[in-house]
Amino acid sequence: MAMKASMETKRWNILLVEDEKYFLNTVKLELQRYGNIFTASTLDEAIKQIEEIYLDIVITDMDLGNFSDGLKILKLAQDKKIKSVALTNLQIDDLIIKSHNYSCEYYFYKPEFLKDIHGLLGRYLRSQDESLLNDFFMHTYLTQDPFLKDKITKLLKGNLSKEINIMILGPTGVGKSILAEKIHEFTGGTKDNFSHCNLKKFNPNLIESELFGSVKGAYSGAVDKKGFLELANGGTLFLDEIATVPIEVQEKLLVVLESKVYHRVGDTNARSLNCRIITATCEDIKEKISRGEIRRDFFRRIMGYTLEIPPLSSRHADIPLLINYFK
């Protein structure tokens, strides 16, 4: 049952900080069912991981040579708004109090943690899933439509890795942009790495440089510029109005999505694609494919998990919610 429950919830990014190799490997093996496990054995390694990786939770041994190291890790986790769990071989009241002062809600004696790791951590992570989902629907994308809520819930409870593309369909004005941005925030993204590219706004001849960036001299008037792919590094690239992309750009974008590598226009240096792709359109994709305006292989690549948002005319209960959201 524990495995089934974990497969139905979000995949978490968990940092395990432990300087005892056997204990680290034992706990890491047990944690793998919950998500992606990163490890560190020193304060410096832990700081580097916390600074460079988006993490959902930090589980740290409090004594990495001295207890101040463990407290420093908890303080950094608190500053980054990352949930934390403290582990120790010693039950020290003062240390427990200090840990709680750094927003550490769970403090475990190591043998106890190993004995019931899935009962303790599983309940914690599942409670966080429900809390995050409740917050998502209450304060972000506002809908009372049960079918749409079910579709969004299945997406958010799945493994939302950057390998999974998301396509949002629906008429103009139903909230596709809001939904894309809130999915990004739900998965730990920040305003700095959410890149919203409305493809309809650009001259077709400039879309390639807008997406991939350019180097000075690549074409008349070209300057060194980051493209939307680079601006979304580590986060989400939202390609709005994807059905307007010219065929020749579709072909180049398809190669990038398959190879995970791109070049700025006029540059020979390869750059790695490191972002989730969310696309949206209000147009009939199948009709555009039948007319030869969208490549079938391009559509299959970007389709991923598809969310179709019904028009507001069929979601009367959502209208006052959205009006209030935009006030």
Long-range contacts (C-beta under 8 A, 24 or more apart in sequence): 2-33, 2-118, 2-122, 3-33, 5-122, 5-126, 6-33, 6-34, 6-122, 6-125, 8-157, 9-125, 9-126, 9-129, 9-157, 10-35, 10-129, 10-132, 10-156, 10-157, 10-158, 10-159, 10-160, 11-35, 11-36, 11-159, 11-160, 11-161, 12-36, 12-56, 12-57, 12-125, 13-38, 13-53, 13-54, 13-55, 13-56, 13-57, 13-188, 14-38, 14-55, 14-56, 14-57, 14-58, 14-59, 15-39, 15-40, 15-46, 15-49, 15-50, 15-53, 15-55, 15-57, 15-58, 15-59, 15-60, 16-40, 16-59, 16-60, 17-41, 17-45, 17-46, 17-58, 17-59, 17-60, 17-61, 17-64, 17-70, 17-73, 18-60, 18-61, 18-87, 19-61, 19-64, 19-65, 20-61, 23-61, 23-110, 23-114, 26-114, 27-59, 27-113, 27-114, 27-117, 30-114, 30-117, 30-118, 31-59, 31-117, 31-121, 34-121, 34-122, 34-125, 42-69, 43-69, 43-72, 43-73, 46-73, 46-76, 47-72, 47-73, 47-76, 50-76, 50-77, 50-80, 50-82, 54-188, 54-189, 54-234, 55-80, 55-82, 56-82, 56-83, 56-128, 56-188, 57-82, 57-83, 57-84, 57-85, 57-125, 58-82, 58-83, 58-84, 58-85, 59-84, 59-85, 59-87, 60-84, 60-85, 60-86, 60-87, 61-87, 61-88, 61-110, 62-86, 62-87, 62-88, 62-95, 62-99, 63-88, 63-89, 63-90, 67-92, 67-95, 70-99, 71-95, 71-98, 71-99, 71-102, 74-99, 74-102, 74-103, 74-104, 75-102, 77-102, 77-103, 77-104, 78-102, 78-103, 78-104, 83-128, 85-121, 85-124, 87-113, 129-157, 132-156, 132-186, 133-157, 136-182, 136-186, 140-178, 140-182, 140-185, 140-186, 141-175, 141-178, 141-179, 141-182, 142-318, 142-321, 142-322, 142-324, 142-325, 143-315, 143-318, 143-321, 144-315, 144-317, 144-318, 144-321, 145-310, 145-315, 145-317, 145-318, 148-307, 148-309, 148-310, 148-315, 151-307, 151-308, 152-179, 152-307, 155-183, 155-305, 155-307, 156-183, 156-186, 158-305, 160-187, 160-276, 161-276, 162-274, 162-275, 162-276, 164-276, 164-304, 164-305, 165-257, 165-276, 165-277, 165-278, 165-279, 165-301, 165-302, 165-303, 165-304, 165-305, 166-276, 166-277, 166-278, 166-279, 166-304, 166-305, 166-306, 166-307, 167-242, 167-278, 167-279, 167-280, 167-281, 167-302, 167-303, 167-304, 167-305, 167-306, 167-307, 168-278, 168-279, 168-280, 168-306, 168-307, 168-308, 168-309, 169-280, 169-281, 169-282, 169-285, 169-306, 169-307, 169-308, 169-309, 170-280, 170-282, 170-308, 170-309, 170-310, 170-311, 171-282, 171-311, 172-282, 173-312, 174-309, 174-310, 174-311, 174-312, 175-309, 175-322, 176-240, 176-280, 176-282, 176-309, 177-238, 177-240, 177-280, 178-325, 179-307, 179-309, 180-236, 180-238, 180-240, 180-278, 180-280, 181-238, 183-236, 183-278, 184-235, 184-236, 184-238, 184-276, 184-278, 187-236, 187-276, 189-235, 189-236, 190-235, 192-235, 193-231, 193-232, 193-233, 193-234, 193-235, 193-236, 193-275, 194-232, 194-235, 194-236, 194-238, 195-228, 195-229, 195-231, 195-232, 195-235, 195-236, 195-237, 195-238, 195-275, 196-238, 196-240, 197-228, 197-237, 197-238, 197-239, 197-240, 198-240, 198-241, 199-239, 199-240, 199-241, 199-242, 199-244, 199-245, 200-240, 200-241, 200-244, 204-246, 204-249, 207-245, 207-246, 207-249, 208-249, 208-252, 208-265, 209-264, 209-265, 211-249, 211-253, 212-252, 212-256, 212-262, 212-263, 212-264, 212-265, 213-264, 213-265, 213-267, 214-264, 214-265, 214-266, 214-267, 215-264, 215-265, 215-266, 215-267, 217-266, 218-264, 218-265, 218-266, 218-267, 219-265, 219-266, 222-265, 222-266, 225-264, 227-264, 229-256, 229-262, 229-271, 229-273, 229-275, 230-264, 230-271, 232-275, 233-274, 233-275, 234-274, 234-275, 235-275, 235-276, 236-275, 236-276, 236-277, 236-278, 237-275, 237-276, 237-277, 237-278, 238-278, 238-279, 238-280, 239-277, 239-278, 239-279, 239-280, 239-302, 240-279, 240-280, 241-280, 241-281, 241-282, 242-279, 242-280, 242-281, 242-302, 243-281, 243-283, 243-285, 243-288, 243-293, 243-294, 245-294, 247-292, 247-293, 247-294, 247-295, 250-294, 250-295, 250-298, 251-295, 251-298, 253-298, 254-295, 254-297, 254-298, 254-301, 257-301, 257-302, 258-301, 277-302, 277-304
